[in-house]
Amino acid sequence: MKNIFISEMHEKDVENFTSDFGLFLRRVSDKPFKHMCNLFTNANIIYQNYGKGLSDEEYFRNLTNIYEPLNNKNISPDKNNIIVERYPELDDEPYIFVCNHTTPEDIETVLNIIDRNAYLVLGSIESLKYNPEMYLTWLNGMIPFDILDDNQRKIVLEKMIRVLKTNSILIFPEGSHNYSPNNLVNKLFTGPVNLSLKTGRKIVIITMIKDFENNISYIDVGNPIDLNNINLFEELKKQSEKDYVEELTAYIRDKMATAVYYLISRHFKQLKKNDYKNIEEYLRMKKIKYAFEKLKWNHDVFDAEYLIRKTKEDREYEDILESMVNLTLNPNAHIGGNKYWILKLIDYLNKDTIYRMREYWQESNKVLRKVK
């Protein structure tokens, strides 16, 4: 059943998707709202307060990448445990919170631990329309938009700028859940960097990894980043604004990937490749099956729900693979019979989340039809 009242929010303009009173009310009522969220999501939040007074570089330099067995006595087997290892001292101002995207529970988990109101930037129109949990997200404040609509992608920047005058925002710049066994963090969309440069608001990186077996989410929250004080790319800034934004976005991604690396290495046991027939496929299918357990897709929405950023180089690589495979399959081409390119294309498609989600959904529907 479609959610009444909120299902068309993405179509509202900059002035009407929220009100000034709504922004104020959400800002002053954030603490009781967070308490309600903690109860509703059955959260058990454990703050460890690591890294006080340390820069990001100092903090990670003092960490080891050695596995640490779970021995936290505050863990509750009946609750959704959230261990916040680090949270900085933040000033009384709005921030752009950016987070990696790994599980369907990322949004509710991260909203539980942010110390102030942060409007959620939501690119899932399917969830907006049909997921009843979106009413709670609406109470928090959200900026929904259709990620496949060019006009809405442009307007969402203006909506975020309006919110950031008084309130913070939370955005997941990977676009979709990261189901890649190869990338610690997928390529980021440039929206947060453009937004920070336009508004002067600082970026705060949140990194989350979920231990499904023990029902624990590990979270690292980095120190605020003022892009205007980063002097690494000043020469590039003079040459090309677009390239400057790309480098800053890569900088944010690198910092996020560093946090992911240390969380994984310290809280997850290493897997041995030889113990699995295809470890990449094992990890990928584990994530896909979990997503289908949590998100009840009843029609094909994967182009929008699992859209990731592809650069010009990525698209060129796709074109080359497809062209070479066509030549391989063409009996009149000299390259005919060479399976190398076919295997490369298969491997590439296996890494395509949209393709694999659709493939799994179609196979599941076939099974359901046979049962009927």
Phi, psi and omega per residue, in radians:
M1 nan 2.421 -3.094
K2 -1.279 2.443 3.090
N3 -1.172 2.127 3.115
I4 -1.361 2.678 3.057
F5 1.374 -0.704 -3.020
I6 -1.882 -0.180 -2.965
S7 -1.146 -0.342 -3.131
E8 -1.928 0.302 -3.085
M9 -1.037 -0.546 -3.093
H10 -1.150 -0.310 -3.103
E11 -1.563 -0.124 -3.121
K12 -1.331 2.632 -3.090
D13 -1.435 -3.094 -3.034
V14 -1.064 -0.641 -3.070
E15 -1.417 -0.353 -2.972
N16 -2.034 -0.027 3.131
F17 -1.290 -0.372 3.004
T18 -2.661 2.907 3.131
S19 -1.986 2.825 3.079
D20 -1.086 -0.661 3.105
F21 -1.158 -0.682 3.105
G22 -1.089 -0.712 3.083
L23 -1.074 -0.795 -3.140
F24 -1.118 -0.820 -3.083
L25 -1.090 -0.719 3.139
R26 -1.188 -0.571 -3.130
R27 -1.217 -0.759 -3.060
V28 -1.453 -0.327 -3.109
S29 -1.835 0.317 -3.032
D30 -1.123 -0.704 -3.086
K31 -1.110 -0.878 3.078
P32 -1.122 -0.569 3.094
F33 -1.137 -0.729 3.129
K34 -1.112 -0.667 3.096
H35 -1.078 -0.720 3.102
M36 -1.135 -0.698 3.108
C37 -1.109 -0.737 3.123
N38 -1.014 -0.745 -3.141
L39 -1.216 -0.773 -3.071
F40 -1.133 -0.640 -3.111
T41 -1.676 0.069 3.098
N42 1.005 0.788 -3.041
A43 -1.537 2.432 3.005
N44 -2.083 1.732 -3.013
I45 -1.658 2.215 -3.124
I46 -2.099 1.983 3.129
Y47 -1.661 2.201 -3.114
Q48 -1.797 -0.256 3.007
N49 0.967 0.734 3.033
Y50 -1.310 2.758 2.931
G51 1.268 0.326 -3.139
K52 -1.063 2.229 3.091
G53 1.386 0.023 -3.131
L54 -1.765 2.536 2.977
S55 -1.242 2.915 3.099
D56 -1.011 -0.768 -3.111
E57 -1.094 -0.761 3.123
E58 -1.135 -0.701 -3.115
Y59 -1.085 -0.885 -3.097
F60 -1.227 -0.531 3.104
R61 -1.142 -0.493 -3.138
N62 -1.543 -0.120 3.106
L63 -1.498 2.771 2.973
T64 -1.901 2.851 3.068
N65 -1.851 0.529 -3.127
I66 -1.664 2.381 -3.123
Y67 -1.042 2.315 3.121
E68 -1.963 1.958 3.130
P69 -1.001 2.537 -3.112
L70 -1.214 2.097 3.125
N71 -2.476 0.396 -3.121
N72 -1.371 2.038 -3.058
K73 -1.282 -0.235 -3.127
N74 -1.495 -0.059 3.121
I75 -1.158 2.324 3.103
S76 -1.998 2.115 -3.098
P77 -1.158 -0.303 -3.092
D78 -1.699 0.063 -3.078
K79 -2.198 2.909 3.010
N80 -1.489 1.737 -3.040
N81 -1.397 2.311 3.118
I82 -2.204 1.953 3.115
I83 -1.759 1.928 3.112
V84 -1.644 1.805 -3.054
E85 -1.298 -0.573 -3.065
R86 -2.567 2.352 3.043
Y87 -2.527 2.144 -3.037
P88 -1.339 2.873 2.980
E89 -1.379 1.991 -3.085
L90 -1.842 2.515 3.100
D91 -1.300 2.956 3.139
D92 -1.478 1.303 3.140
E93 -2.693 2.822 3.113
P94 -1.258 2.590 3.103
Y95 -2.283 2.801 3.002
I96 -1.756 1.758 3.101
F97 -1.473 2.165 3.107
V98 -2.073 2.389 -3.038
C99 -2.364 2.581 3.000
N100 -1.250 2.861 -2.984
H101 -2.257 1.857 -3.019
T102 -2.165 -0.460 -3.078
T103 -2.453 2.843 3.072
P104 -1.096 -0.332 -3.108
E105 -1.593 0.020 -3.075
D106 -0.925 -0.803 -3.011
I107 -1.104 -0.949 -3.091
E108 -1.117 -0.617 -3.129
T109 -1.151 -0.834 -3.076
V110 -1.231 -0.683 3.106
L111 -1.069 -0.505 3.131
N112 -1.150 -0.467 -2.993
I113 -1.893 -0.191 3.109
I114 -1.215 2.354 -2.965
D115 -1.470 0.200 -3.130
R116 -2.744 2.949 3.108
N117 -1.164 2.334 3.098
A118 -2.425 1.994 3.098
Y119 -1.122 2.314 3.129
L120 -1.453 2.225 3.011
V121 -1.506 1.963 -2.979
L122 -2.000 2.049 3.117
G123 -1.717 0.097 -3.103
S124 -1.750 1.682 3.113
I125 -1.236 -0.531 3.085
E126 -1.040 -0.804 3.104
S127 -1.135 -0.748 3.138
L128 -0.986 -0.687 -3.053
K129 -1.448 -0.600 -2.935
Y130 -2.174 -0.247 -3.123
N131 -1.557 2.006 -3.105
P132 -1.117 -0.336 3.102
E133 -1.172 -0.241 3.120
M134 -1.175 -0.325 3.065
Y135 -1.135 -0.676 3.083
L136 -1.164 -0.673 3.101
T137 -1.147 -0.650 3.083
W138 -1.089 -0.716 3.092
L139 -1.052 -0.643 3.092
N140 -1.190 -0.650 -3.027
G141 1.979 2.227 -3.135
M142 -2.574 2.764 3.107
I143 -2.171 1.504 -3.118
P144 -1.426 2.583 3.058
F145 -2.713 2.685 3.105
D146 -1.474 1.943 -3.025
I147 -1.171 -0.308 3.122
L148 -1.626 -0.040 -3.111
D149 -1.743 1.992 -3.095
D150 -0.998 -0.747 -3.097
N151 -1.144 -0.738 -3.142
Q152 -1.202 -0.555 3.100
R153 -1.152 -0.553 3.105
K154 -1.315 -0.756 -3.083
I155 -1.192 -0.542 -3.076
V156 -1.070 -0.516 3.088
L157 -1.115 -0.743 3.116
E158 -1.141 -0.641 3.113
K159 -1.148 -0.720 3.122
M160 -1.145 -0.681 3.123
I161 -1.070 -0.701 3.124
R162 -1.113 -0.797 -3.122
V163 -1.094 -0.715 -3.048
L164 -1.202 -0.117 3.039
K165 -1.158 -0.521 -3.086
T166 -2.320 -0.535 -3.034
N167 -2.121 2.827 3.076
S168 -1.491 2.979 3.023
I169 -2.296 2.739 3.029
L170 -2.122 2.202 -3.098
I171 -2.367 2.542 3.113
F172 -1.946 1.590 -2.957
P173 -1.295 -0.061 2.987
E174 -1.254 -0.338 3.122
G175 1.552 -0.949 -3.125
S176 -2.231 2.932 3.013
H177 -0.993 2.437 3.119
N178 -1.526 1.788 3.124
Y179 -1.836 0.321 3.137
S180 -1.421 2.243 3.031
P181 -1.342 -0.092 -3.030
N182 -1.865 -0.505 -3.069
N183 -1.822 2.165 3.019
L184 -1.065 -0.702 3.091
V185 -2.476 2.320 3.081
N186 -1.221 2.903 3.080
K187 -1.042 2.412 -3.074
L188 -1.627 2.510 2.934
F189 -1.225 2.670 -2.993
T190 -1.494 0.009 -3.077
G191 -0.901 -0.882 -3.113
P192 -1.037 -0.682 3.131
V193 -1.182 -0.814 3.089
N194 -1.014 -0.712 -3.130
L195 -1.141 -0.756 3.131
S196 -1.121 -0.726 3.140
L197 -1.166 -0.588 -3.116
K198 -1.343 -0.626 -3.020
T199 -1.791 -0.327 -3.056
G200 1.378 0.045 3.127
R201 -1.318 2.509 -3.117
K202 -1.392 2.660 3.088
I203 -1.717 2.358 3.048
V204 -2.075 2.084 -3.101
I205 -1.530 2.188 3.039
I206 -1.938 2.290 -3.141
T207 -2.166 2.254 -3.083
M208 -2.284 2.386 3.032
I209 -2.299 2.389 -3.078
K210 -1.891 2.263 2.988
D211 -1.675 1.751 -3.045
F212 -1.206 -0.617 -3.083
E213 -1.110 -0.677 -3.122
N214 -1.808 0.051 -3.123
N215 0.925 0.968 3.140
I216 -2.240 2.297 2.979
S217 -1.836 2.163 3.086
Y218 -1.710 2.284 -3.079
I219 -2.261 2.366 3.008
D220 -2.096 2.262 3.097
V221 -2.047 2.059 -3.065
G222 -1.437 3.028 3.098
N223 -1.252 2.616 3.129
P224 -1.014 2.491 -3.128
I225 -2.020 2.061 3.059
D226 -1.665 1.840 -3.056
L227 -1.086 -0.443 3.139
N228 -1.233 -0.264 3.141
N229 -1.781 0.111 3.101
I230 -1.646 2.015 -3.018
N231 -1.826 0.250 -3.068
L232 -1.205 -0.479 -2.977
F233 -2.136 0.538 -3.073
E234 -1.095 -0.721 3.126
E235 -1.125 -0.690 3.123
L236 -1.151 -0.621 3.132
K237 -1.041 -0.642 -3.141
K238 -1.224 -0.487 -3.053
Q239 -1.540 -0.782 -3.034
S240 -2.676 2.019 3.116
E241 -1.099 -0.672 -3.132
K242 -1.114 -0.809 3.129
D243 -1.160 -0.595 3.099
Y244 -1.078 -0.793 3.107
V245 -1.108 -0.690 3.127
E246 -1.103 -0.733 -3.136
E247 -1.175 -0.688 3.092
L248 -1.138 -0.663 3.106
T249 -1.139 -0.722 3.085
A250 -1.120 -0.613 3.097
Y251 -1.092 -0.788 3.098
I252 -1.089 -0.754 3.139
R253 -1.095 -0.722 3.131
D254 -1.075 -0.729 3.127
K255 -1.149 -0.685 3.114
M256 -1.160 -0.735 3.139
A257 -1.131 -0.616 3.082
T258 -1.061 -0.774 3.124
A259 -1.138 -0.710 3.098
V260 -1.044 -0.790 -3.115
Y261 -1.000 -0.844 -3.091
Y262 -1.223 -0.605 3.084
L263 -1.137 -0.788 -3.123
I264 -1.140 -0.834 -3.040
S265 -1.159 -0.512 -3.092
R266 -1.583 -0.347 -3.016
H267 -2.126 -0.021 -3.132
F268 -2.273 2.334 3.108
K269 -1.197 2.550 3.114
Q270 -1.226 2.474 3.050
L271 -1.741 2.495 3.109
K272 -1.684 2.168 -3.081
K273 -0.999 -0.634 -3.090
N274 -1.212 -0.233 3.129
D275 -1.446 -0.057 -3.073
Y276 -2.259 2.513 3.088
K277 -1.130 -0.740 3.100
N278 -2.603 1.622 -3.025
I279 -1.120 -0.587 3.126
E280 -1.111 -0.794 3.138
E281 -1.182 -0.635 3.114
Y282 -1.056 -0.842 -3.128
L283 -1.156 -0.706 -3.117
R284 -1.133 -0.835 -3.098
M285 -1.183 -0.538 3.083
K286 -1.067 -0.741 -3.138
K287 -1.250 -0.698 -3.129
I288 -1.125 -0.803 -3.135
K289 -1.112 -0.675 3.120
Y290 -1.129 -0.692 3.125
A291 -1.083 -0.700 -3.133
F292 -1.261 -0.446 3.045
E293 -1.217 -0.669 -3.062
K294 -1.523 -0.614 -3.065
L295 -1.981 1.955 -3.018
K296 -1.507 1.381 3.140
W297 -1.246 2.237 3.064
N298 -2.009 0.047 2.978
H299 -2.729 2.989 -3.019
D300 -1.375 1.857 3.108
V301 -2.203 0.339 -2.915
F302 -1.278 -0.457 3.089
D303 -1.055 -0.646 -3.134
A304 -1.514 -0.725 -3.015
E305 -1.293 -0.442 -3.060
Y306 -2.194 0.561 3.106
L307 -1.267 2.196 3.037
I308 -2.051 2.890 -3.100
R309 -1.371 2.274 3.028
K310 -2.090 2.204 -3.138
T311 -1.413 3.014 3.072
K312 -1.005 -0.684 3.130
E313 -1.149 -0.658 3.101
D314 -1.085 -0.780 -3.109
R315 -1.181 -0.652 3.088
E316 -1.121 -0.690 3.112
Y317 -1.104 -0.719 3.076
E318 -1.030 -0.810 -3.120
D319 -1.072 -0.713 3.135
I320 -1.110 -0.792 3.137
L321 -1.047 -0.824 -3.126
E322 -1.121 -0.703 3.125
S323 -1.122 -0.761 -3.125
M324 -1.181 -0.635 3.101
V325 -1.177 -0.699 3.095
N326 -1.075 -0.684 3.083
L327 -1.157 -0.688 3.140
T328 -1.080 -0.667 -3.084
L329 -1.500 -0.144 -3.140
N330 -1.467 2.011 -3.086
P331 -1.132 -0.328 -3.134
N332 -1.574 -0.087 -3.133
A333 -1.578 2.522 -3.124
H334 -1.145 -0.411 -3.087
I335 -1.446 -0.049 -3.085
G336 -0.895 2.449 3.099
G337 1.600 -0.160 3.125
N338 -1.419 1.940 -3.073
K339 -1.426 -0.143 -3.065
Y340 -0.983 -0.831 -3.065
W341 -1.242 -0.570 3.083
I342 -1.110 -0.778 3.130
L343 -1.142 -0.633 3.099
K344 -1.120 -0.721 3.133
L345 -1.172 -0.731 3.105
I346 -1.045 -0.776 3.121
D347 -1.097 -0.690 3.131
Y348 -1.138 -0.771 3.130
L349 -1.142 -0.612 3.106
N350 -1.093 -0.465 3.136
K351 -1.556 -0.085 -3.118
D352 -1.511 1.912 -3.045
T353 -1.079 -0.750 3.141
I354 -1.041 -0.805 -3.135
Y355 -1.069 -0.794 -3.081
R356 -1.259 -0.642 3.085
M357 -1.132 -0.748 3.126
R358 -1.147 -0.725 3.133
E359 -1.068 -0.785 -3.135
Y360 -1.157 -0.717 3.126
W361 -1.101 -0.751 3.121
Q362 -1.128 -0.736 3.106
E363 -1.124 -0.694 3.118
S364 -1.117 -0.697 3.129
N365 -1.172 -0.588 3.082
K366 -1.086 -0.745 3.114
V367 -1.094 -0.755 3.134
L368 -1.093 -0.682 -3.140
R369 -1.187 -0.636 3.122
K370 -1.137 -0.677 -3.137
V371 -1.118 -0.705 3.130
K372 -1.127 nan nan
